[in-house]
Amino acid sequence: MNEGMENRIGLNEGWTPERVAFTSRQLGIIIATGIGVGIFAAVMQLYYVSALIGMLLLAGLVAWQFESTLALYALIAFIPFGRTPDIAIGGSGVGKGLYVSEVMLAFLLAVWFLKYVWGNLPKHRVSSAFYAPAGLYLLFCLINVWHSYLYWDPNVSQRYQYSTVNFIELLLRFLSVGALIMMATSVRDRKWLGWISLALMFAGAYNCFNAFFRLNIPISASWWILLLFLPAGYMTAVMLDGDKALLVRVAAVAVLVIFVYMAFVRHVSWVSGWLGLFVVIGAVSFLVNKKVFVALAAIGCIALAMSWSFVDVNVIAASQEEGDYDRFDLLRASVKYASTFPMGVGLGNYRTYNSFHYGEKWDTTTYTSAHGTYAQHLSETGFPGAILFIGILFLGFRWIYINYRELPRGPSKTILQAA
């Protein structure tokens, strides 16, 4: 327990009312936990009793070194290591299961909540503009699922609606918002913020260099180019930082060149990868130095003109042959869904509506998902849900930008530029 918390609850002032209340609450939690374990042990087999004791010991260890655990989790969170069997076949994909990283996140959130109840979180916690719109979004998601059960479209058989899929779709959203709040309220100082930020950037760099050097290490993340965005933003900020040593800036340029090569040459057919990467580099350049941004934009246009035949064959023609342009039909259909169903068809119900009726009726292909975050929100949550989702991004990043402008130059500002 840190000194600030001791002073706050009066542990250094004798048996004050605050100390009595705090100690009573701790004893109450311990006694309640003991009673619960005792009852569990009385009715369950030894195997489950041992598993519960092990889980409690692990929870205690995690709570003791919570920031270390967050840093370790950040290293593996984006690697889909292991998956439960499909809990249901349906919803927005062929099957719905949970990855080990998602189960681990739920466990960390449970420990975080116990630390919050115990009063063991840092005293000064981040107040964020993300929280209010995220809370409204989650509330709307609950209403949206409830609404989909009450007002199911008669043209679609409701036997294809899976409650487990609806639950998982809700769970993943609560996990995402919970992860944001947990990370924002658990880091005590700049040192741990730096370590956790480094861990988040390591995931993308590791996957990129694993593929670049053809190391063939089997532990890798799916769609890992998305994980390059944060380290690419950081390297761009370092490259444009005049206070950095020349050798450091040259190294940042070299890393960026490898990132661009992997995304735009080896994986050029995946437009979402290199297009997002270029947007990150351009956005950070615009923030840091607008003259450099103009120069990079000019160089990019010249490079695109010189490599147009390569892009024409490997992006435009390849995307057409592989059916990627169906995304435009799916986006058009999502607007129809939002206008036909003002509250959306319900989280996890896109596949049922699109595969078994409206995909054929509107001739918009019968894919099992809308193949786009915004199109999926329009279809499943309607215009209100899509606006609330965009509101999280707009209000949250507006808050980040305001804080970014007020920060002095230094490591924190560089990380914020990347974010």
N, C-alpha and C positions, 0 to 999 in steps of 0.2 A: 504494500500500500504506500502511495507516495505521500510526501510531507504535506502537499497542498490539500489532499483529501483528509488527512488527519486533522489539520487545522479547521477544515470546513465542518467536520462533524464533531469537533470538540474533544478529540481523544487526548489532547495534551492539557486539558483543563479539568481533570478529575471526572467524576461521574455526573456530567451535565445531562439534561434531558435529551440532547441530541445523541450523546454517546449511548445512553440507555436504549433509545429507540433504534439506533444503528445495530447495537449488539443484540437486541431482542429480535430484530429482523433476521440477522445472520443465524442465530440459534434456531429460529423458527424454520428457516429454509433447511438447515441441517437435519432437524428433527423430522420435518415432513419428508425429506429425501430418504432418511433411514426407515421411516414407517413404510414408505412406498416400496423400497427395496425388500423389506421384510415380507410384505404382503405378496409381492411378486415371487419371492423365493418359496413362499408357502404353497403357491398354486401351480408353479411352473417346474419344468424339468431342470436338472442341474446344468445342462448345456446352455439353456437360455439365461439362467441365473449368472453363469460365468460370463456369457456374452454381455449382459447388462453391466456387470461389475467392470469388465474391460472397457466398455464404452464410457462409463463414468470416469474411470481413470484417465482414458484418453482425452475426455472433455476437460478434466482438470489440468492435464498437461498443456492442452491447446490454450486454455484460458490463461495459464501462467505465462506462456510465451506466445501471446496472440499475434503480435506484430511479426515475429519470425514465421509463424504459420501462414500469415497472409502473404509474406514474400515468397514462401515455398509454393503456396497455392497459385500465385500469379505466374510462376514458372511453368505450371502444368495445366492451368485452367483451360487453355485453348487447344489442348491435345485430347481428342475424343478417345481416351484410353478406356476401353471396355464399355459395354453397353448392356443394359438389362434386356431380356426378351421383350418383344413388342407387347405392350400392355393392351393395345387395341389396334385393329386394322381399320383405318378410316381417317376421318378428319382431313387435315391439310396435306397429308402425305400418305404413303402406302402403309406405314406402320408408325406407332408411337412408342418410344422407349426412352429411358434416361441414361445419359452417360455418367461414368463414375465422377467426373468433374462436377456435374450438376448435383449429384447426391452429396458430394463433399461440400459444395456450397451451402446446401440446406443444413448440413451438420454445423458448419461454421456460423451460419446465421443463428442457429439454436444456441450455440455457445455465446455468441455476441449478445443475444437477448438476455441470457442468464447474467452476463457481466453487467448489462444495463440495469437489470432488477437488483443485482447485488450492489450497485453503485460503484463499480470498479472501472468505469470508462474514464478517459481523460476529462478533466473539468471543463476545459475550453474546447468546445466541439464546433465543427464547421456548420454555419447556417447557409443554406444553399437555395438559389432560385430554382433548382431542379425539383425540390421536394414538393411544393404545392401543385404544380401541373402534373407531376408524376402521381401524386395521391388522387387527384381528380380523374386521371386516366385509369388508374386501377379501379376506382369506384365505378366508372362507366363500364369497364370490362365486366365487372360483376353484374351490373344491370343488363348488359348486353347478352350475357349467357342466359340469365333468367328470362329475358324477353324472348330469346330464341325458342325456349321450351313452351312459352305461353302462346306465341304467335308463329307457329311453324307453317310454312307454305304448303297448301294442300296438294300442289303439283309434284311434290317430292315426298317419297316414302320416309316416314320418320323412323322406320326401323334401321335406317342407315346413320342415325345420329347416335354417337357414342359418348356417354357421359364421362368415361375415363379420358377421352381425348379432350373434351371441354375442360376437364379438371387440369390436365397437364398443360394446356395452353395458358390457363390462368396461373398455374404454379410457376411456369417459366417467366412470366411477367413479374410476379411477386419476387422471384429470385433475383431478377435483374435489378429492380428498384432497391431491393434489400441489400444487394451487393454494393450499390452506389452509396447507400447510407452507411453501411458497415465500414467501407473503406474511408469515408469522410470523417467518421466519428471515432476511429480506433487508433489513429496514428498520433503519437505524442509529440514528436519533434522532427526537425529537418533531416536528421540522420536516417530515420526509418522511412520518411517520405522518399528520400533519395534511393534507398535500397529497394523499396517496392516499385518505384518508377523504373529503376534499372531492370527489375525482374519482368515487368510488363513489356519493356522494349526487347528483352533478351529473346522472348518467344519467337518474334518475327525474324530477328537476325539469325537465330539458330537454324530455323527452318530454311531460310534463304541460302545460307552457306552450306547447309547439308545437301541441298540440291545443286548449288553452284559447283562445289568440289566433287559432286557425285560420291558422297561418302556412304550413301545407301543405309544410313541408320534408320531402322524401321519405326522408331518413335517419332512421328511427325504429325502435324496438324493438317486437317482438310482446309482447302481454300486459304493456305497460309499467306498468300500475297496480301490479303486484307490485314494481316498482322504486321506488314511492313509500314503501314501508314504512320504509326506513332514514331518508330525509330527514324523513318524517312523525314518526318517533320522536324525531329530533333537534330538530325544531321544537317538539314537545310539551315536551321537556325544557327548551328555551330559554324557552318561554312560562311555565313554572312556576318558573324560576330567579329568585329575588328579587334576586340580585346584578346581574342584567342591567339595562341602561338601559330605561326605559319604552318608548321608541321601538323598540328592538330587539324587545321582547316583543310589542308591537303588530304589528310586521312579521311575526313568527312566527305570530301568530294569523291574519293575513291570508293567509299562504301555506297554512296548514292549512285555512282555509275554501275556498280554491280546490281543494285536494286532495280534500276531501270532496265538493264540488260536482261535480267531474269523475268521481269514482268512484260517488257515490250518486245523481246526477241524470242526467248524460249517459250513464253506462255502468251504470245501475242493474240491468240485466238480468244482468250478470255478477256473481253473488253472491260468488265467490271474491275479487273485487277489493275491494268496499266492506266486506265482512265482515272480511277480513284487516286492512284499514286501521283499522277501528274497534277491533279487538282490540289493534293496536299502540298507538293513542292511549290506550286504557284501561290497558294494561299499564304503559306509561311513567308515566302519571298515578298508578297504584297504587304504583309504586316511589318516586316523588318526593314525593307528597303524597296520603295516603289520604283526607283530607277533600275535596280537589278531585276525587278519583276518584268518591266517593259523589255529589258534586254533578253531575258530568258524567253519571254513570249515570242519575240522576234526570231530568236535562234530556233525555237520550237517550230514555228511556221516554216522556216527555211528547211529544217530537217524533215518535216512532214512532206513538203513538196519534193525533196530529193528522194524520199523513200516511198513515194506514193504507190509505185507498182507493187512493192512489198506489202503495203497496207491493203491495197486493193485485192490482192490474191489471198492473203492470210487473215484478213479481218472481214472485209465487206463480202467477198464471194464465199468465204468459209462460213461466215455467220448465216448467210442465206441458205447454203446447202444443209447446214445443221439445224435449221428451223429456229434460229435465235430471233428472227423477226416476228415470230409468233407472240413475242412479248408485247408488241404493239397492240395485237388483237386482245391479249389478256388485259392490258391496261384500259383499252376501250371498253371491254366487258366489265371491268371493275367500276367504271363510272356508271354503267347501266345498273349494276348491283346496288350501288349507293343511291341512285335515284329511284329504283324500284322498291328497295327495302331501306327506308331512311335510317333505321337503327342497325342496319347490316344483317347478314344472315346468321351471325353468331360465331364466336371464336371456335375454330376447329371444324366448322361446318362447310367450308368452301368446297372440299372434294365432293361431298354429298350433293350439294346443289349443282355444281358445275359438271360432274361426271354423269349424273343421272337425270338431268333435265336441261338446265339453262345453257350448258356448253353447246349442246346440239341445237337447241331452239334459237340461240343467238349466233350460231356458227362462229364461235370464238375459240375453238379447240377445247378438248375435254381434259386438259392437264389437271393434275391433282392439287396444284397450288398456283397462285397468281404470279409466281416467279418474280416477285418484287415486294419489298417491305411496304411501300406506299400503296401499291395496287392491292396487296393482301388486306391492309387496314381498310381501304375503301370498301372492299367486298364484304369483309366480316364485321366491321364496326361502323360502316357508313361514313357519311361526312362528319358527324360529331366525333367519332373515335379517331378518324384521321387528323382532324384539326387539333384534338387534344394531344395526340402523339407528336405532331409537328410543333405544338406549343411547348412540349418538354424540351425539344432541341432549341427552339428559338429563344425562349426565356432563359434557359440554362446557359447557352453559349453567349447570350448577351451579357449575362452576369460574369462569365469568364472573361469576356473582352474588357468589361469595365475594370475588373480587378487586374487584368493584364496591363492596362494603360497606367495604373497607379503604382505598379511595382517598379523598383529600381532595377537596373541591369544586373544580371547575376544568374546563377544556376536555376533558381525558382522561375524566373521569367523565361528562360530558355525552355524549360519543361512545359510551361504554360503555353508558349508559342506553338509547341508541337501538338499540345492537346487541342 
